């Protein structure tokens, strides 16, 4: 017992020393993501994983002369980026409907460890997992592994299963009728929905993910059709909100979007056929839209190369013409927009480009992945901006992303929780932390 107590004392002592360690980042420019204003030659003082101050570098250095210096004088610094529609498990380049049936939960988590590193590579220090087909909830294991420091990755806010109808977009059973495969995420009545939601909550869901309409990447659903009934949607929202959790809904067809909005969900994913009535309803109720523009564009352009089945490819090529007008309606009605990719993380920078092509300014596109995303996640006082008291999640780029959003494809340095997790400048021989 004395040995165990001594070990714990050493651990607590080391933690205390780590909390006292100060790092001073010299930033050539720092972006105020709320206003778009740049401040030149700034010193960002970090300790205990949090931003302690942001001030002109000379004053910051004088106030903390012994702090470890990270010289980013030739770079622009932004808050860490946030992806609000990620799927973390498995091989994210395998779009075949049988992919989940060919991979164990354990293997999917191993893939997830690899995938998380790629989000960090692109400057994304937080992600919201938008549900998985894994009934063992590997996404929760990833989240908890990152939190405990066992594995490297962004902060994870994780949804549970896809709450779906039998034969709906979230039904991963693509086997023949005489082949048995039980899926605990399927619910065909309001009471059954409550049971599935409570199961997700029991095992640790931060968010509940509902499949409100049919979708693209399955061989049998119709994306124009509302799948979960009004009563099922209302039941899910009531159970989740009573537990202090939020609800996100996959909704592509017009009717399903409006049904989800009437039910009081917190975010609608895709919204690809949003009409004016639905956009006005979302704006009035304060519901977020995570449009995932590029994943549809990518699928429509690359379909055969991605191995999509003909029925899936036909669906994405039909729906793509509705996407642009729907997004412009959302902007016209001032629906709140948050960033989400819904694809393999090597495509993350292309979603920024798609948002700008869709009608946002570069600054507004950046805001979707910073202040907007932080607010959607209920983290506006902790994430999404470079301010005192926020987590020290920071990204450096060369160039001005408010003038050219493609600059975000060239992340040169990433800090999470006050620790430098990526420094690509060293690969080209430039000086890193010292």
N, C-alpha and C positions, 0 to 999 in steps of 0.2 A: 504493500500500500504506500509506503514511503517513497519507493522508486517511482510508482505511477504518479504520485503527487509531484515529485521532482520533475518528471518529464513534462507534466502539464504546466508547471511553473516556467520551465524553459520555453515551452511553446508560447505561453502568454507573453513572456518577456520579449521573445523574438517578434511577436505580432505588434507589441507596443513600440519596439524600435522601428519596425517597418512603417508604422503609422506616423512616426516622427520624421522619417526621411523626407526631404524636400527635393523636388525637381523643378527647375526653372526652364521653361521653353521659350526661346527667343523666336518669335514669329515675325516674318517679314510683313505679313498682313493678317488680320483676324476679321472674319466676316460676322457681322451682326445679322443673323438669319431673319430676324424680325423685320428689319428695315432695309436690308441690302447694303448698309454702309460698311465701308472698310476702315479699319484703324491700322496705321502703319507702325512698324517696329515696336511690337508689344511683348511684354513679358507675362507668361501664364504660369503662376506658381501653383504647384500640385503637391499635395501631401495626403496620406491616408486614402488615396483613391479618389479624392475630390479636388475640384478647383478651389484654391484658397483666395486667389485674387487675379485680376487682369488689369494691367497698368502699363504705361510706357516702360520700355525695357530698362532704361537707365535707372528709373526709380525702383523698379522691381528688383534689379540686381543689388542696389544699395540696401534694400530692405532684407534681402536674403543672400548675403555674400557667400555663404557656404553651401548653397543649394547646388546639386548636380545640374550642369548646364546641357541642354539639348539645343543645338543651333539649327534653327529652321529659318534663318534670316533671308534665304532666297525662295521661301515657299509661302503659300497661302494656307491658313489653318481654318478649318471648319469643325463643327461638332461631328462626332461619329454618326454615320448614316444608319437608317433604320428601314428594314424591309418588313412590311406588314402583311405580306402574303407569301410565305415560304412553306415548302414541304421539305423536311430535313432528311427523311429516311430513304435508304435504298439508292439505286442507280438512277439518277435524275435525268439521264439521257435515254432511258428505256421507256418508251411511251406505249408499249404493247399492253393490252388489257390483261394479259396473263402474268405480267411481271410480278405482282404481289404474290402469286401462287407459286412462284419459282424461287422465293427467297424467304429464309427463316427470319424471325424477329431479330435474332442475334446478328445475322449477317447484315440486315438492314441498318442496325445501329452502328456496326463497323463502317459501313458506307457513310452513315451520318457523321461520324467523327471526321472522316475525310471531307465531307461537304462543308462542315462548319468552318474549316480552315480557309476554304475558298471565299466564304462571306467575309472573313477578316481580311483576306488579301485585297478585296475590293473596297475596304473601308467601312464595312457594315459591322457595327459593334453591338447591334441589337436586332433581333428578328422575332416576328410573331409566326409560329408554326400554325398553319391553317388547316390542321387535321391530317390524320394518317389512317391507312387501312389496317394498321398493326393493332390487333386486339390486345396485345401485351403492353401497349403504350411505350414503345421505345423512345418516343420523343420526350417523355417525362424523364427517362433515364439520362438522356442527353442533357436536358435542362439542368437536372440536379448534379450531373457530373461536371458541368461548366461552373455551376455555383460553388461547388466544393473544391474547385481547382484541380480536379482529376484529369480533365481534358481541356484542350484549348478551343475556345469558340466565343461567339458573341453571346450577349444576354439572350435568353430564350423565354418568350411568353407563349405558352403552348396550349393549343386546343386539343381536345380529345379525339374521338372518332368522328366519322362523318355520319351524323344522324340522318337516316335516309329511309325511304320506303323500300319494300321488296321490289326489285326491278328498277329502282331509282338510280340517280346518278352516283350515289355512294355505295351501291350494292356491288361489291367486288367479286361476287360469285358469277363467273362467266361459264360455269360448267353446264353440261347437259342436265335435263330434268331428273334423270335417274342417277346422277352423281351427287352425293351428299356433301354439303359444306355449310356448316352453321356460322352465321355472322351476327355477333351480339349487337351490332350498331343499327340493325334494321327495326323499324317501328311503324306499324300500319294503323295505329289508333293514338288518340291523345294520351291515354294512360301508358301505352307502350313507349311513347316519346319521353314521358316523365321518367320511366325506368331507365332508358338509355342515358338520358341527361344525368340522372343521379349516379349511374355507374361511372360516367366520365368524371363527375365531381368527386366521387369516392376515391378515385385513383390519382387525383391531383390536377384536373384540368384548370387552367387559368381562364380559358375561353371555351364556349360551346360553339361547335360548327354545325350548322344545319344545311342540308341540301334542299333549298326551296324550289328549285326547278330542275329540269333535266340539264344535261351538259354535253360536252363535246367528246371527251376522252373516255367514252364507253361505247359498246356496240348496240345499245338498245334504248337509251332514253331520248326524249325529244326536248331540246332546250327551250322551246316555246311554251311548254306545258308546266303549270304549277303542280308540284308533286306533293309536298307537305301541305295539308289543309290549313285553313285559317285557324281552326281549333288546335291543331298540332303545333303550329307556330306560336300561338298564344301560350300554350302549355309550356313549351320549352323556355320562352322568355320569362314566364312567371317563376318557374323552378330555378333558373339560372340567376335571375336578378335577386330573388329571395336569398340565395346563397352568396350574394355579393360578387357574382361573376357576370361577364358580358357575353353577348351573343353576336356571332358573325354568320352571315347567310350567303351561300352561293346562290345567285339569282341572275339569270341571263334573260329570260323571257319577261315581257312587259307585265303580264298579270301577276307572276310570282314576285317581281320586284315590289309592286304596290302592296301585295298581301304581306310581305315581310315588313315593309315600312309601317303598315297599319298595326302590325303586331308589336311594334316598338323595339325592333332589334337595334343594335348599336352600330353595325356596319354592314354594308351590302358589298359583296365581292363581285366584280366584273360589271354588272349593270349594263350589259352589252346592247340591250334593246330598250333602254330607258326612254320613256316618253315624257312630255311636258307635265302631265298630271303627276307622274311618279316623282319627277325631279322636284316639283313644288312641294309634294308631300315630304320628301326627304329633307328638304331645306327647312320646312316648318317644324319638323320633329327633331332636327339636329342630328340626323343620321349620316354617318360618314360613307363615302364611296371609295373603294379601293379598286381602280379600274383595270389593272393588269393589262394595259394596252398591248405591250410588245409580244406577250406570249401568243396572242391570237394572230398577230401579224406574222410572227415567226412560223407558227404552225401552218398558216395558209401558204406561205412562200416555200417552206421546206418539206411539206407533207410527206411525199414519197421517201425522201431521204431519212426522215425520222422513223420510218417504219409504221406509220399510222395505217390502220385498216381502212379500206375504202369508205366504209360508212362514217368513220370518224373524220376522215379528210373531207368528205362531202359536207359534213356539218360545219366545220370550221370555215370552209370556203363560202358557204351560204351566209353565215352570220357576220363575216368580216365587214360587209358593206354597211351594216347597221351601227358599227362601233363608232365611227367618226361623228355622225350626227348625234348619237346618244351622249357622247362626251361633251360636245358643244352645248347640248341642252343642260347638262349638269353645270357647266361653267356659267351659262346664262342665268341659271337659277341660284347661283352661288352655293351650290352643294359643296360641303367640305371634302377635300380630296387628300388621301394619304397614299404613299408609295407602296406598291406591291408588285413583285415580278411574276410569281407563280411559274417558275421555270428553273433550269440549272443556273447556279450563281455566276457562271462565266458570262452570262448575258445581262447582268445587272446594269451596266452603264447604258445599255440600249433602251432601257425603260425611261431613263431621263430624256433621251433623244425623242422617244415616242410621245412623251408628255408635252414636250415643246412643239413637236409637229401637230399635236392635237389642239394646241391653243394656249398653253401656259407660257409665261416668260421663263427664262432660265432661273431667275430667283424663285419664282413660284414652284418650279419643278424641284429645286433644292429644298424648299420649305415642306413639300410633301413628304420628304424623307428625313426631316429634322423636327421642327417645331410641331408640324401637323401630326406626324406619326407619334411623337411623344405624347401629345394630347389624346390621341385615339387610345393609346395604351394606358392612359391614366398616370403618365410619368412626366408631365410637363414641368414639374419642379425638380426633376432629377436628370432628365435627358433632353437632347434636342437643341441645346444652345451652349455657347461658350460664355458661361457666367459663374460668378462666385457661388459655391454651394452645389453646383451640378457635378455629376460624376465626371471624372477626367477621362472621357471618351472623346478622342480628338483624331482628326484626319488632316494630312497635309497633301497639297497638290501643287504643281507648278502651273502658273497661268491663272486666268480669271474665269471661274465657272459661271459667274453671273453675266458674263458677256458671251461665253461659249460653253454650253453645258457639257460638251464632249470632253472637256478638261477632266471631268470626274472619272474618265476611263484611265487616267494616269495618276493613280494614287501612289505617293512615294513614301508615306510614313503613316503608321497607325498606332495609337495609344488606346488601351482599354483599362479602366480602373487604375489609371496612373502608371501603368506598365507599358513600355514600348513593346508591341507584339509584332510589328513589321517595320523594317527599315530597308526599303528597296534601293535607297541611295548608295548603300554600301556595296551593292553589286556592281555599281559603275565607278567605284573607287572614291566616292565623295565621303566626307566626314560625317559620322553619325553622332550618337550620344558621347559625351565625354565628361 
